[in-house]
């Protein structure tokens, strides 16, 4: 979760980094913590990708464990040509995909009861997932933070998508799927040095003075 207390550069913000991690190998699993967002668990298969699914794990008020979204895709499915023939899509409200060369990727929107659409994207080199969020921020800025593996190799990005009139906000997580399936078993997450290479509304910014690791 990101908590902003004033605009970047104007007042000293208090920002809690989103909790994201990716497990390499087969299957590739990407987990994004969504504290206070998920109240009912459900697992949804991704159409045309055998064995791939998105799972919502509800928060547990007894243990204090936050809710999370899990994306799991078998390694062989990242090279699924049939899926990539789908029409390229933008974010659900038509805005371009952040940090994606052509602004669009082939995608499928997953209908989840009592939840907004979650969209999975799969391109020639990049896979991504957009997770809507009802949490609002002040100010709500488009902030992109890279995440890397234990060797420091950048494998993906996490972007906060700002809401427009209180709607269509969320998180967009993208990663190089060839790196994810060819890496030895391991985990990628946001490291301290990754903050040097952040983006604020698409412009490079060193985020180390605004963010701190959990």
GROMACS elastic network, one bead per residue, 0.5 to 0.9 nm:
[ bonds ]
;  ai    aj funct       b0    kb
    1    15     6  0.84038   500
    1    16     6  0.61579   500
    1    17     6  0.61545   500
    1    19     6  0.72662   500
    1    33     6  0.76213   500
    1    34     6  0.66958   500
    1    35     6  0.67782   500
    1   135     6  0.88248   500
    2    14     6  0.86644   500
    2    15     6  0.55905   500
    2    16     6  0.51445   500
    2    17     6  0.58840   500
    2    18     6  0.62041   500
    2   137     6  0.77142   500
    2   160     6  0.83436   500
    3    13     6  0.80403   500
    3    14     6  0.63135   500
    3    16     6  0.59356   500
    3    17     6  0.84362   500
    3   137     6  0.66822   500
    3   138     6  0.81045   500
    4     7     6  0.73855   500
    4     8     6  0.83302   500
    4    13     6  0.55255   500
    4    14     6  0.57606   500
    4    15     6  0.56193   500
    4    16     6  0.84506   500
    4   137     6  0.64618   500
    4   138     6  0.60228   500
    4   139     6  0.65742   500
    4   140     6  0.79918   500
    5     8     6  0.86767   500
    5    11     6  0.75438   500
    5    12     6  0.74068   500
    5    14     6  0.59473   500
    5    15     6  0.78814   500
    5   137     6  0.87386   500
    5   138     6  0.68447   500
    5   139     6  0.76792   500
    6     9     6  0.85306   500
    6    10     6  0.67422   500
    6    11     6  0.54898   500
    6    12     6  0.70854   500
    6    13     6  0.58093   500
    6    14     6  0.86181   500
    6   138     6  0.68723   500
    6   139     6  0.64826   500
    7    10     6  0.54168   500
    7    11     6  0.62961   500
    7    12     6  0.81596   500
    7    13     6  0.72475   500
    7   138     6  0.78125   500
    7   139     6  0.59241   500
    7   140     6  0.88310   500
    7   141     6  0.87161   500
    8    11     6  0.65624   500
    8    12     6  0.71791   500
    8    13     6  0.66667   500
    8   139     6  0.86342   500
    8   210     6  0.75496   500
    9    12     6  0.71481   500
    9    13     6  0.85051   500
    9   210     6  0.88688   500
   10    13     6  0.85788   500
   12   209     6  0.88099   500
   12   210     6  0.73402   500
   13   210     6  0.62877   500
   13   211     6  0.83700   500
   14   210     6  0.70943   500
   14   211     6  0.73926   500
   14   212     6  0.87896   500
   15   210     6  0.65042   500
   15   211     6  0.53290   500
   15   212     6  0.71086   500
   16    19     6  0.89332   500
   16   211     6  0.65671   500
   16   212     6  0.66800   500
   16   213     6  0.74488   500
   16   214     6  0.70657   500
   17    20     6  0.89034   500
   17   190     6  0.85293   500
   17   211     6  0.65417   500
   17   212     6  0.66950   500
   17   213     6  0.62362   500
   17   214     6  0.66664   500
   18    32     6  0.76243   500
   18    33     6  0.68834   500
   18    34     6  0.81625   500
   18   158     6  0.85898   500
   18   190     6  0.87900   500
   18   214     6  0.86568   500
   19    31     6  0.81626   500
   19    32     6  0.60225   500
   19    33     6  0.52915   500
   19    34     6  0.81693   500
   19   189     6  0.81060   500
   19   190     6  0.81742   500
   19   214     6  0.80686   500
   20    30     6  0.74138   500
   20    31     6  0.56190   500
   20    33     6  0.63405   500
   20   147     6  0.85435   500
   20   158     6  0.81963   500
   20   173     6  0.89149   500
   20   188     6  0.84360   500
   20   189     6  0.59548   500
   20   190     6  0.72467   500
   21    29     6  0.83116   500
   21    30     6  0.59002   500
   21    31     6  0.54532   500
   21    32     6  0.68524   500
   21   147     6  0.83133   500
   21   187     6  0.65191   500
   21   188     6  0.54852   500
   21   190     6  0.76593   500
   22    28     6  0.72584   500
   22    29     6  0.55639   500
   22    31     6  0.62680   500
   22    32     6  0.88688   500
   22   149     6  0.87658   500
   22   180     6  0.82598   500
   22   186     6  0.82148   500
   22   187     6  0.53986   500
   22   188     6  0.50477   500
   22   189     6  0.65536   500
   23    26     6  0.87241   500
   23    27     6  0.81357   500
   23    28     6  0.56950   500
   23    29     6  0.50042   500
   23    30     6  0.63258   500
   23    31     6  0.84350   500
   23   180     6  0.78208   500
   23   185     6  0.71302   500
   23   186     6  0.58081   500
   23   188     6  0.66729   500
   24    27     6  0.73675   500
   24    28     6  0.51274   500
   24    29     6  0.68880   500
   24    30     6  0.87448   500
   24   179     6  0.82813   500
   24   181     6  0.59384   500
   24   182     6  0.78450   500
   24   183     6  0.61748   500
   24   184     6  0.68178   500
   24   185     6  0.52638   500
   24   186     6  0.55089   500
   24   187     6  0.62173   500
   24   188     6  0.78344   500
   25    28     6  0.54492   500
   25    29     6  0.83915   500
   25    74     6  0.85774   500
   25    75     6  0.70133   500
   25   180     6  0.65225   500
   25   182     6  0.69021   500
   25   183     6  0.65967   500
   25   184     6  0.65264   500
   25   185     6  0.53353   500
   25   186     6  0.77021   500
   26    29     6  0.83129   500
   26    73     6  0.77071   500
   26    74     6  0.54841   500
   26    75     6  0.50578   500
   26    76     6  0.82815   500
   26   180     6  0.89694   500
   26   181     6  0.66614   500
   26   185     6  0.85516   500
   27    52     6  0.85505   500
   27    72     6  0.61736   500
   27    73     6  0.52661   500
   27    75     6  0.54470   500
   27    76     6  0.86932   500
   27   181     6  0.79994   500
   28    71     6  0.79687   500
   28    72     6  0.57137   500
   28    73     6  0.53750   500
   28    74     6  0.62764   500
   28    75     6  0.64244   500
   28   177     6  0.84522   500
   28   180     6  0.66368   500
   28   181     6  0.66845   500
   29    70     6  0.67508   500
   29    71     6  0.54851   500
   29    73     6  0.66086   500
   29    74     6  0.87897   500
   30    69     6  0.81489   500
   30    70     6  0.57354   500
   30    71     6  0.50948   500
   30    72     6  0.66414   500
   30    73     6  0.89699   500
   30   173     6  0.87708   500
   31    68     6  0.67493   500
   31    69     6  0.56861   500
   31    71     6  0.64328   500
   31    72     6  0.87704   500
   32    67     6  0.87951   500
   32    68     6  0.55300   500
   32    69     6  0.52788   500
   32    70     6  0.66247   500
   32    71     6  0.86624   500
   32   131     6  0.89949   500
   32   171     6  0.89690   500
   32   173     6  0.85478   500
   33    66     6  0.67073   500
   33    67     6  0.60560   500
   33    69     6  0.64348   500
   33    70     6  0.87811   500
   34    37     6  0.54653   500
   34    38     6  0.70487   500
   34    59     6  0.84337   500
   34    66     6  0.65301   500
   34    67     6  0.52606   500
   34    68     6  0.50105   500
   34    69     6  0.71524   500
   34   133     6  0.81727   500
   35    38     6  0.75042   500
   35    59     6  0.70119   500
   35    65     6  0.82307   500
   35    67     6  0.53614   500
   35    68     6  0.72365   500
   36    39     6  0.78249   500
   36    58     6  0.86512   500
   36    59     6  0.65972   500
   36    66     6  0.64447   500
   36    67     6  0.65275   500
   36   135     6  0.87077   500
   37    58     6  0.79586   500
   37    59     6  0.76455   500
   37    66     6  0.82696   500
   37    67     6  0.64594   500
   37    68     6  0.81982   500
   37   133     6  0.72071   500
   37   134     6  0.73909   500
   37   135     6  0.77859   500
   38    41     6  0.74332   500
   38    56     6  0.70279   500
   38    57     6  0.68848   500
   38    59     6  0.59471   500
   38    66     6  0.81991   500
   38    67     6  0.52618   500
   38    68     6  0.71567   500
   38    69     6  0.86573   500
   38   115     6  0.85520   500
   39    56     6  0.89295   500
   39    57     6  0.80905   500
   39    59     6  0.61890   500
   39    60     6  0.84626   500
   39    67     6  0.75691   500
   40    56     6  0.74886   500
   40    57     6  0.71424   500
   40    58     6  0.51914   500
   40    59     6  0.82290   500
   40   114     6  0.85341   500
   41    55     6  0.73630   500
   41    56     6  0.50918   500
   41    58     6  0.51591   500
   41    59     6  0.88910   500
   41    67     6  0.89406   500
   42    54     6  0.84324   500
   42    55     6  0.57476   500
   42    56     6  0.52958   500
   42    57     6  0.70204   500
   42    58     6  0.86016   500
   42   112     6  0.80374   500
   42   113     6  0.88352   500
   43    53     6  0.66816   500
   43    54     6  0.58076   500
   43    56     6  0.63095   500
   43    57     6  0.85825   500
   43   112     6  0.89876   500
   44    52     6  0.87425   500
   44    53     6  0.54666   500
   44    54     6  0.53192   500
   44    55     6  0.61886   500
   44    56     6  0.85629   500
   44   110     6  0.74013   500
   44   111     6  0.83451   500
   44   112     6  0.75897   500
   45    48     6  0.88986   500
   45    49     6  0.79885   500
   45    50     6  0.80921   500
   45    51     6  0.72751   500
   45    52     6  0.59188   500
   45    54     6  0.64284   500
   45    55     6  0.85584   500
   45   110     6  0.84953   500
   46    49     6  0.57749   500
   46    50     6  0.76555   500
   46    51     6  0.80036   500
   46    52     6  0.55578   500
   46    53     6  0.50646   500
   46    54     6  0.70112   500
   46    73     6  0.89181   500
   46   108     6  0.77899   500
   46   109     6  0.88968   500
   46   110     6  0.73076   500
   46   120     6  0.79067   500
   47    50     6  0.75867   500
   47    52     6  0.82095   500
   47    53     6  0.86352   500
   47    83     6  0.84659   500
   47   108     6  0.76300   500
   47   110     6  0.85706   500
   48    52     6  0.87600   500
   48    80     6  0.85159   500
   48    82     6  0.75996   500
   48    83     6  0.61818   500
   49    52     6  0.55212   500
   49    53     6  0.82992   500
   49    73     6  0.79142   500
   49    74     6  0.85225   500
   49    77     6  0.59492   500
   49    78     6  0.84928   500
   49    80     6  0.73819   500
   49    83     6  0.72512   500
   50    53     6  0.86354   500
   50    73     6  0.85409   500
   50    74     6  0.79822   500
   50    77     6  0.71451   500
   51    72     6  0.82037   500
   51    73     6  0.67638   500
   51    74     6  0.63962   500
   51    77     6  0.83108   500
   52    71     6  0.77783   500
   52    72     6  0.55587   500
   52    74     6  0.62131   500
   52    77     6  0.77562   500
   53    70     6  0.81817   500
   53    71     6  0.61249   500
   53    72     6  0.55162   500
   53    73     6  0.66529   500
   54    69     6  0.70475   500
   54    70     6  0.56522   500
   54    72     6  0.64000   500
   54    73     6  0.87544   500
   54   110     6  0.86748   500
   54   118     6  0.86136   500
   54   120     6  0.87591   500
   55    68     6  0.82728   500
   55    69     6  0.57213   500
   55    70     6  0.50561   500
   55    71     6  0.65433   500
   55    72     6  0.82034   500
   56    67     6  0.74319   500
   56    68     6  0.60027   500
   56    70     6  0.64766   500
   57    66     6  0.85627   500
   57    67     6  0.53902   500
   57    68     6  0.52550   500
   57    69     6  0.62721   500
   57    70     6  0.77726   500
   58    65     6  0.87109   500
   58    66     6  0.72007   500
   58    68     6  0.67443   500
   58    69     6  0.88197   500
   59    63     6  0.88000   500
   59    64     6  0.72818   500
   59    65     6  0.56352   500
   59    68     6  0.74016   500
   60    63     6  0.56578   500
   60    64     6  0.55090   500
   60    65     6  0.51391   500
   60    66     6  0.63893   500
   60    67     6  0.72863   500
   61    65     6  0.69703   500
   61    66     6  0.81387   500
   62    65     6  0.79547   500
   63    66     6  0.88776   500
   69   131     6  0.82162   500
   71   120     6  0.89196   500
   71   129     6  0.80297   500
   73    76     6  0.83581   500
   73    77     6  0.66945   500
   73    78     6  0.74672   500
   74    77     6  0.55630   500
   74    78     6  0.74036   500
   74   181     6  0.89591   500
   75    78     6  0.58344   500
   75    79     6  0.80230   500
   75   177     6  0.86204   500
   75   180     6  0.85501   500
   75   181     6  0.58148   500
   76    79     6  0.60141   500
   76    80     6  0.74020   500
   76   181     6  0.87537   500
   77    80     6  0.50735   500
   77    81     6  0.88772   500
   77    83     6  0.89552   500
   78    81     6  0.85502   500
   78   122     6  0.73429   500
   78   123     6  0.86865   500
   78   124     6  0.87124   500
   78   125     6  0.89957   500
   78   127     6  0.80392   500
   78   177     6  0.68519   500
   78   178     6  0.80886   500
   78   181     6  0.86046   500
   79    82     6  0.89783   500
   79    83     6  0.88074   500
   79    84     6  0.86176   500
   79   124     6  0.79992   500
   80    83     6  0.56453   500
   80    84     6  0.67098   500
   80   122     6  0.88530   500
   81    84     6  0.51483   500
   81    85     6  0.64841   500
   81   124     6  0.88903   500
   82    85     6  0.53559   500
   82    86     6  0.74687   500
   83    86     6  0.57762   500
   83   106     6  0.74215   500
   83   107     6  0.79785   500
   83   108     6  0.88924   500
   83   122     6  0.75222   500
   83   123     6  0.89586   500
   84    87     6  0.79997   500
   84    88     6  0.83729   500
   84   105     6  0.82094   500
   84   106     6  0.54470   500
   84   107     6  0.77300   500
   84   121     6  0.86722   500
   84   122     6  0.62795   500
   84   123     6  0.61250   500
   84   124     6  0.75953   500
   85    88     6  0.83329   500
   85   106     6  0.68898   500
   86    89     6  0.88614   500
   86   105     6  0.88215   500
   86   106     6  0.51995   500
   86   107     6  0.65540   500
   86   108     6  0.79813   500
   87   105     6  0.78401   500
   87   106     6  0.53182   500
   87   107     6  0.69765   500
   87   108     6  0.88691   500
   88   104     6  0.53837   500
   88   107     6  0.61630   500
   88   121     6  0.85230   500
   88   123     6  0.88018   500
   89    92     6  0.79217   500
   89    94     6  0.80883   500
   89    96     6  0.86046   500
   89    97     6  0.85366   500
   89   103     6  0.84026   500
   89   104     6  0.51137   500
   89   105     6  0.55116   500
   89   106     6  0.58605   500
   89   107     6  0.59612   500
   89   108     6  0.83593   500
   89   121     6  0.81706   500
   90    93     6  0.76482   500
   90    94     6  0.54293   500
   90    95     6  0.59988   500
   90    96     6  0.51495   500
   90    97     6  0.55768   500
   90   103     6  0.66108   500
   90   105     6  0.70051   500
   90   106     6  0.88541   500
   90   107     6  0.85905   500
   91    94     6  0.53240   500
   91    95     6  0.53637   500
   91    96     6  0.61115   500
   91    97     6  0.58926   500
   91    98     6  0.89492   500
   91   104     6  0.81815   500
   91   119     6  0.81581   500
   91   130     6  0.74770   500
   91   168     6  0.88199   500
   91   172     6  0.88830   500
   92    95     6  0.74618   500
   92   109     6  0.84948   500
   92   117     6  0.81626   500
   92   118     6  0.89673   500
   92   119     6  0.78298   500
   92   130     6  0.86022   500
   92   168     6  0.75112   500
   93   168     6  0.65850   500
   94    97     6  0.88737   500
   95    98     6  0.87392   500
   95   103     6  0.84880   500
   96   100     6  0.82346   500
   96   102     6  0.85228   500
   96   104     6  0.65409   500
   97   100     6  0.57932   500
   97   101     6  0.86561   500
   97   102     6  0.82988   500
   97   104     6  0.59301   500
   97   105     6  0.80998   500
   97   172     6  0.82286   500
   98   101     6  0.85865   500
   98   103     6  0.69294   500
   98   142     6  0.89351   500
   98   144     6  0.82567   500
   98   159     6  0.72725   500
   98   161     6  0.85709   500
   98   172     6  0.78416   500
   98   174     6  0.89793   500
   98   202     6  0.79959   500
   99   103     6  0.76935   500
   99   144     6  0.84479   500
   99   157     6  0.81044   500
   99   159     6  0.87985   500
   99   174     6  0.85448   500
   99   202     6  0.79987   500
  100   103     6  0.51538   500
  100   104     6  0.70113   500
  100   105     6  0.82209   500
  100   126     6  0.83690   500
  100   174     6  0.87173   500
  101   104     6  0.79653   500
  102   105     6  0.77470   500
  104   107     6  0.87602   500
  104   121     6  0.88264   500
  104   123     6  0.88723   500
  105   121     6  0.58228   500
  105   122     6  0.63346   500
  105   123     6  0.55294   500
  105   124     6  0.88214   500
  105   126     6  0.84230   500
  105   127     6  0.84760   500
  105   128     6  0.87666   500
  106   120     6  0.85267   500
  106   121     6  0.55983   500
  106   122     6  0.57260   500
  106   123     6  0.60875   500
  107   119     6  0.66842   500
  107   120     6  0.54959   500
  107   122     6  0.62667   500
  107   123     6  0.84455   500
  108   118     6  0.85843   500
  108   119     6  0.57185   500
  108   120     6  0.55972   500
  108   121     6  0.66997   500
  109   117     6  0.60323   500
  109   118     6  0.57927   500
  109   120     6  0.64941   500
  109   121     6  0.88411   500
  110   116     6  0.88675   500
  110   117     6  0.56643   500
  110   118     6  0.53443   500
  110   119     6  0.59752   500
  110   120     6  0.77068   500
  111   115     6  0.79550   500
  111   116     6  0.74465   500
  111   117     6  0.54450   500
  111   118     6  0.71363   500
  111   119     6  0.89654   500
  112   115     6  0.53178   500
  112   116     6  0.65797   500
  112   117     6  0.63170   500
  112   118     6  0.75604   500
  113   116     6  0.78700   500
  115   118     6  0.84265   500
  115   132     6  0.85699   500
  116   131     6  0.82495   500
  116   132     6  0.62578   500
  116   133     6  0.83004   500
  117   130     6  0.86020   500
  117   131     6  0.76339   500
  117   132     6  0.70566   500
  118   129     6  0.72133   500
  118   130     6  0.57846   500
  118   131     6  0.52098   500
  118   132     6  0.66332   500
  119   128     6  0.83039   500
  119   129     6  0.56210   500
  119   130     6  0.51680   500
  119   131     6  0.70145   500
  119   132     6  0.89753   500
  120   127     6  0.76594   500
  120   128     6  0.59315   500
  120   130     6  0.66209   500
  121   126     6  0.80155   500
  121   127     6  0.54597   500
  121   129     6  0.60309   500
  121   130     6  0.83145   500
  121   174     6  0.86947   500
  122   125     6  0.78924   500
  122   126     6  0.61268   500
  122   128     6  0.65272   500
  122   129     6  0.88841   500
  122   177     6  0.88154   500
  123   126     6  0.51189   500
  123   127     6  0.60060   500
  123   128     6  0.86435   500
  124   127     6  0.83009   500
  124   177     6  0.88860   500
  125   175     6  0.84497   500
  125   176     6  0.57600   500
  125   177     6  0.62311   500
  125   178     6  0.67130   500
  126   156     6  0.87943   500
  126   174     6  0.66652   500
  126   175     6  0.55993   500
  126   177     6  0.57261   500
  126   178     6  0.81173   500
  127   173     6  0.85149   500
  127   174     6  0.56980   500
  127   175     6  0.55836   500
  127   176     6  0.64361   500
  127   177     6  0.59726   500
  128   172     6  0.70046   500
  128   173     6  0.54361   500
  128   175     6  0.62574   500
  128   176     6  0.88144   500
  129   171     6  0.81905   500
  129   172     6  0.58031   500
  129   173     6  0.54815   500
  129   174     6  0.65763   500
  130   170     6  0.69898   500
  130   171     6  0.57399   500
  130   173     6  0.65547   500
  130   174     6  0.87226   500
  131   169     6  0.86280   500
  131   170     6  0.54855   500
  131   171     6  0.52134   500
  131   172     6  0.63987   500
  131   173     6  0.83528   500
  132   161     6  0.87726   500
  132   167     6  0.89988   500
  132   168     6  0.66754   500
  132   169     6  0.58876   500
  132   171     6  0.63941   500
  132   172     6  0.86418   500
  133   136     6  0.79365   500
  133   163     6  0.87383   500
  133   167     6  0.86340   500
  133   168     6  0.77140   500
  133   169     6  0.56910   500
  133   171     6  0.71161   500
  134   163     6  0.87342   500
  134   166     6  0.80480   500
  134   167     6  0.74605   500
  134   168     6  0.83064   500
  134   169     6  0.70009   500
  134   170     6  0.74632   500
  135   166     6  0.88834   500
  135   169     6  0.80125   500
  135   170     6  0.81834   500
  136   139     6  0.87566   500
  136   140     6  0.71988   500
  136   162     6  0.83154   500
  136   163     6  0.71663   500
  136   166     6  0.68868   500
  136   167     6  0.87902   500
  136   169     6  0.77750   500
  137   141     6  0.81476   500
  137   162     6  0.80275   500
  137   163     6  0.83537   500
  138   141     6  0.82683   500
  139   162     6  0.88320   500
  140   143     6  0.89565   500
  140   160     6  0.84771   500
  140   161     6  0.81732   500
  140   162     6  0.50860   500
  140   163     6  0.68338   500
  140   169     6  0.88578   500
  141   160     6  0.72907   500
  141   161     6  0.73302   500
  141   162     6  0.54583   500
  141   163     6  0.86406   500
  141   200     6  0.72573   500
  141   201     6  0.67594   500
  142   159     6  0.67142   500
  142   160     6  0.53633   500
  142   161     6  0.53715   500
  142   162     6  0.56429   500
  142   199     6  0.79882   500
  142   200     6  0.59231   500
  142   202     6  0.75753   500
  143   158     6  0.82237   500
  143   159     6  0.55251   500
  143   160     6  0.53511   500
  143   161     6  0.75425   500
  143   162     6  0.86370   500
  143   198     6  0.72554   500
  143   199     6  0.57042   500
  143   201     6  0.62389   500
  143   202     6  0.78281   500
  144   157     6  0.65191   500
  144   158     6  0.55850   500
  144   160     6  0.65074   500
  144   161     6  0.89453   500
  144   197     6  0.88114   500
  144   198     6  0.55758   500
  144   200     6  0.65895   500
  144   201     6  0.80622   500
  144   202     6  0.78114   500
  145   156     6  0.86753   500
  145   157     6  0.56050   500
  145   158     6  0.53349   500
  145   159     6  0.64017   500
  145   160     6  0.88607   500
  145   190     6  0.76146   500
  145   194     6  0.69871   500
  145   195     6  0.64123   500
  145   196     6  0.88736   500
  145   197     6  0.70959   500
  145   199     6  0.67146   500
  145   207     6  0.84588   500
  146   154     6  0.67173   500
  146   155     6  0.76540   500
  146   156     6  0.57103   500
  146   158     6  0.61996   500
  146   159     6  0.86105   500
  146   189     6  0.86377   500
  146   190     6  0.66835   500
  146   191     6  0.86441   500
  146   194     6  0.57593   500
  146   195     6  0.73268   500
  146   197     6  0.70182   500
  146   198     6  0.66992   500
  146   199     6  0.89627   500
  147   152     6  0.87069   500
  147   153     6  0.84642   500
  147   154     6  0.59023   500
  147   155     6  0.62606   500
  147   156     6  0.54774   500
  147   157     6  0.57442   500
  147   158     6  0.73721   500
  147   175     6  0.89463   500
  147   188     6  0.64845   500
  147   189     6  0.50807   500
  147   191     6  0.66403   500
  147   194     6  0.62549   500
  147   195     6  0.87917   500
  148   151     6  0.76754   500
  148   152     6  0.54067   500
  148   153     6  0.52021   500
  148   155     6  0.53088   500
  148   156     6  0.69043   500
  148   157     6  0.87553   500
  148   187     6  0.86086   500
  148   188     6  0.51283   500
  148   189     6  0.56895   500
  148   190     6  0.62032   500
  148   191     6  0.68477   500
  148   194     6  0.72187   500
  149   152     6  0.53533   500
  149   153     6  0.54786   500
  149   154     6  0.66474   500
  149   155     6  0.69081   500
  149   186     6  0.76287   500
  149   187     6  0.61407   500
  149   189     6  0.65735   500
  149   190     6  0.85309   500
  149   191     6  0.86046   500
  150   153     6  0.74062   500
  150   186     6  0.78166   500
  150   187     6  0.71466   500
  150   188     6  0.65814   500
  150   189     6  0.84071   500
  150   191     6  0.88051   500
  151   154     6  0.89294   500
  152   191     6  0.82608   500
  152   193     6  0.84025   500
  152   194     6  0.83983   500
  153   188     6  0.89924   500
  154   157     6  0.83783   500
  154   175     6  0.89748   500
  154   188     6  0.86727   500
  154   194     6  0.81935   500
  155   174     6  0.86150   500
  155   175     6  0.55978   500
  155   176     6  0.57313   500
  155   177     6  0.83497   500
  155   179     6  0.67156   500
  155   180     6  0.73999   500
  155   188     6  0.75496   500
  156   173     6  0.73333   500
  156   174     6  0.53844   500
  156   176     6  0.61780   500
  156   188     6  0.87794   500
  157   172     6  0.80422   500
  157   173     6  0.57453   500
  157   174     6  0.53454   500
  157   175     6  0.63766   500
  157   190     6  0.89988   500
  158   171     6  0.69845   500
  158   172     6  0.58075   500
  158   174     6  0.65893   500
  158   175     6  0.88429   500
  158   190     6  0.89768   500
  159   170     6  0.84843   500
  159   171     6  0.56626   500
  159   172     6  0.50672   500
  159   173     6  0.63328   500
  159   174     6  0.84867   500
  159   199     6  0.88490   500
  160   169     6  0.77176   500
  160   170     6  0.60909   500
  160   172     6  0.64979   500
  160   173     6  0.88727   500
  161   168     6  0.79221   500
  161   169     6  0.52032   500
  161   170     6  0.50963   500
  161   171     6  0.56192   500
  161   172     6  0.68772   500
  162   166     6  0.87999   500
  162   167     6  0.86063   500
  162   168     6  0.75394   500
  162   170     6  0.68418   500
  162   171     6  0.86812   500
  163   166     6  0.52465   500
  163   168     6  0.51205   500
  163   170     6  0.72725   500
  164   167     6  0.52265   500
  164   168     6  0.62420   500
  164   169     6  0.69492   500
  165   168     6  0.84127   500
  166   169     6  0.74139   500
  167   170     6  0.89472   500
  174   177     6  0.89600   500
  175   178     6  0.88975   500
  175   179     6  0.83334   500
  175   180     6  0.77416   500
  176   179     6  0.55901   500
  176   180     6  0.64585   500
  177   181     6  0.62177   500
  177   182     6  0.84694   500
  178   181     6  0.54257   500
  178   182     6  0.60136   500
  178   183     6  0.83832   500
  179   182     6  0.52023   500
  179   183     6  0.57591   500
  180   183     6  0.56696   500
  180   184     6  0.86680   500
  181   184     6  0.81046   500
  181   185     6  0.89048   500
  182   185     6  0.89373   500
  183   186     6  0.75506   500
  188   191     6  0.87184   500
  190   193     6  0.83830   500
  190   194     6  0.63010   500
  190   195     6  0.78836   500
  190   213     6  0.80248   500
  191   194     6  0.52809   500
  191   195     6  0.72244   500
  191   213     6  0.74784   500
  192   195     6  0.57560   500
  192   196     6  0.79165   500
  192   208     6  0.74199   500
  192   212     6  0.77175   500
  192   213     6  0.67085   500
  193   196     6  0.57234   500
  193   197     6  0.79134   500
  193   208     6  0.80783   500
  194   197     6  0.57428   500
  194   198     6  0.72882   500
  194   207     6  0.87344   500
  194   208     6  0.86775   500
  195   198     6  0.55218   500
  195   205     6  0.84912   500
  195   206     6  0.61316   500
  195   208     6  0.53022   500
  195   209     6  0.89104   500
  195   211     6  0.76073   500
  195   212     6  0.88314   500
  196   204     6  0.87877   500
  196   205     6  0.69728   500
  196   207     6  0.57756   500
  196   208     6  0.61293   500
  197   204     6  0.65524   500
  197   205     6  0.63909   500
  197   206     6  0.58588   500
  197   207     6  0.74233   500
  198   202     6  0.88883   500
  198   203     6  0.81846   500
  198   204     6  0.58379   500
  198   205     6  0.52299   500
  198   206     6  0.58707   500
  198   207     6  0.59356   500
  198   208     6  0.89032   500
  199   202     6  0.51842   500
  199   203     6  0.50292   500
  199   205     6  0.53922   500
  199   206     6  0.80086   500
  199   207     6  0.82791   500
  200   203     6  0.51821   500
  200   204     6  0.64416   500
  200   205     6  0.63194   500
  200   207     6  0.89346   500
  201   204     6  0.86325   500
  206   209     6  0.74057   500
  206   210     6  0.84494   500
  207   210     6  0.52350   500
  207   211     6  0.59372   500
  207   212     6  0.88228   500
  208   211     6  0.54389   500
  208   212     6  0.68586   500
  209   212     6  0.77593   500
